[in-house]
Amino acid sequence: MGAMSTKELMRLMHEEIYEEKRDLFCSLGDGGRYTEQQKRFAFELIAEHGMRATARILRVPRRTLQRWCGQYGIYVRRCPSWVREWAARRRKKRRFWQYRGYG
């Protein structure tokens, strides 16, 4: 068996981090309904990662997270701030290569 690629290692590392976050989320509960601590933790993750990623990390339906945000008056951006930064870097790189005759 060959060595793992960097991409595979990163994916495994992210899965491990997400599993730790999911375990912490579950440990904040009492086995029944979702607790206030779980909801607060979910709101922190939503602010950091966005709605879709949080739903995927916690394995909670996105609709449930959206309902919680509505009940608590929490506004959720359409995409996390890092997406805009990433897009700006991508545009800058594209312009750089276009000036050199590529693309």
Order of alpha helices (4+ residues) and beta strands (2+ residues): alpha-alpha-alpha-alpha-alpha
